[in-house]
Amino acid sequence: MLRDSLPNVTGPLPGAQSKLWLERCARALPHAILSDYPIVIKRGAGAMIEDMDGNRFLDFTGGTGVLNVGHCNRDVVRAIQEQSEQYLHSMMAVVTHPAYIRCIERMNEIVPVRGAEKQTMLVNSGAESIENAVKIAKAYTRRPNVIVFSGAYHGRTSLTMAMTAKKSYALGMGPFPDGVFRADFPNLYRKPAGMTDDDAILFYLHRLEELFLEGTPPESTAAIVVEPVQGEGGIVPAPLAWVKAVRALCDMHGILLVADEVQCGFARSGRMFVSDYWEEAGCAPDILACAKSFAGGLPLGAVTAGRHIMDAVPHGVIGGTFSGNAVACAAACQVIDLIQREKLTCRATELATMVHRGLAPLYESTQQVGDIRGCGSMIGVEFVTDRASKAPNPNLVNTIISIAVSKGLLLMRAGARGNVIRFLYPLTITDLQMEAGLSIFREAVAQAVGGEMQV
Ligand SMILES: Cc1ncc(COP(=O)(O)O)c(C=O)c1O
């Protein structure tokens, strides 16, 4: 069965059938969206993908963090089938539909935002969830600006392109919406030389407060939007001490703290949301935006906040035709049930231990492995030319990825300079599959580093 199988690539990639599809794709699809991987999926199950030629790949990308419960999870597929036989669509602003209500009730139970009474609105994607979180924050505070961070990724709509740090995602797309100000994210691996972590946290807080003087005064700032663990930015967790201080700044100035959990949400961190750790530390966000793994592979996002905040939004300002699609809502309820029933938060922690144990020898033996970090099963390996200079090594990452793919392990890069490999494997991966994946990863790194030394 594909679900329990191990990686197996039988010939050069792409195989003959995949090649035909890739040629059709190159003709029909704008090159701006083309993949540089030689894989065309025929079917997926659990942590595995089978391509058009029968090659089997272990998917450490999980559809870029969408498949925490795995490809074609059986319970999710069943929920989709059952809902499809009832109704497919109803626009919530016209005909109220129960699948939406069931879904937001579950979210209001589990999302750790401030407020005794919580409310949730549904959208179709991560970018939309961020757009709406900002709209809600503006409506509540009646202020125009938001603060975002270096390394941030929030999406590719007009506003979220402005909020995203890496401008190669927005080439030629300006002018962008006004009112977006950027502070330095507390990336402790790349902190100023000679500083302790504690000093660096104070340094980054000071830089943030300077933005109040030189960018957006607090009384003009609606929200500070933080990825609790930066994904695209290179798997960089926000240190809890920094979050606490940012929370205190928000409280002092009446600014809302928004957690972008689009990539890190839904059990990957070892908790349902990273904001659960924040809540325990007394610094829960005011608004939480999520998407990706929410509906197990169907498009769905959500914004959750206290009712007092949601009440400030005028009727008609948020929502959309497809927002909260019935089938996606049914899938999402099943994903939440599954995470709880199968204790996938514990599994995320268990898998993270396996990964860190499996990668420790690599760190010992390989100068080019600069840092291994993350939160639960959201793990990044940063590659450098050497540990002293920490100079980013994106070429090595590209070589590792192509060697790994040729051996049946699908990996993905991250980081402003493309020098981080991120692990976002389905949390339903088996122990045997994880061992196989780590072993291919170690081989690919050794081979790529060996090749680099010969050049
Ligand atoms: C943290 C974060 N926010 C927002 C987005 C945008 O999500 P989407 O691609 O669904 O619009 C992403 C996507 O990678 C993300 O990682």
The ligand as an SDF file (V2000), in Angstrom:
LIG
                    3D

 16 16  0  0  0  0  0  0  0  0999 V2000
    2.9870   32.4030    7.3980 C   0  0  0  0  0  0  0  0  0  0  0  0
    2.2100   32.4800    6.1130 C   0  0  0  0  0  0  0  0  0  0  0  0
    1.2620   33.4210    5.9800 N   0  0  0  0  0  0  0  0  0  0  0  0
    0.5330   33.5250    4.8620 C   0  0  0  0  0  0  0  0  0  0  0  0
    0.7430   32.6840    3.7850 C   0  0  0  0  0  0  0  0  0  0  0  0
   -0.0750   32.8080    2.5330 C   0  0  0  0  0  0  0  0  0  0  0  0
   -0.9070   31.7040    2.4010 O   0  0  0  0  0  0  0  0  0  0  0  0
   -1.5820   31.3400    1.0070 P   0  0  0  0  0  0  0  0  0  0  0  0
   -0.5070   30.8610    0.1050 O   0  0  0  0  0  0  0  0  0  0  0  0
   -2.5900   30.2830    1.3450 O   0  0  0  0  0  0  0  0  0  0  0  0
   -2.2330   32.5890    0.5070 O   0  0  0  0  0  0  0  0  0  0  0  0
    1.7200   31.6810    3.8830 C   0  0  0  0  0  0  0  0  0  0  0  0
    1.9880   30.7770    2.7640 C   0  0  0  0  0  0  0  0  0  0  0  0
    2.9950   30.1220    2.6670 O   0  0  0  0  0  0  0  0  0  0  0  0
    2.4810   31.5860    5.0840 C   0  0  0  0  0  0  0  0  0  0  0  0
    3.4320   30.6520    5.2210 O   0  0  0  0  0  0  0  0  0  0  0  0
  1  2  1  0
  2  3  1  0
  2 15  2  0
  3  4  2  0
  4  5  1  0
  5  6  1  0
  5 12  2  0
  6  7  1  0
  7  8  1  0
  8  9  2  0
  8 10  1  0
  8 11  1  0
 12 13  1  0
 12 15  1  0
 13 14  2  0
 15 16  1  0
M  END
$$$$
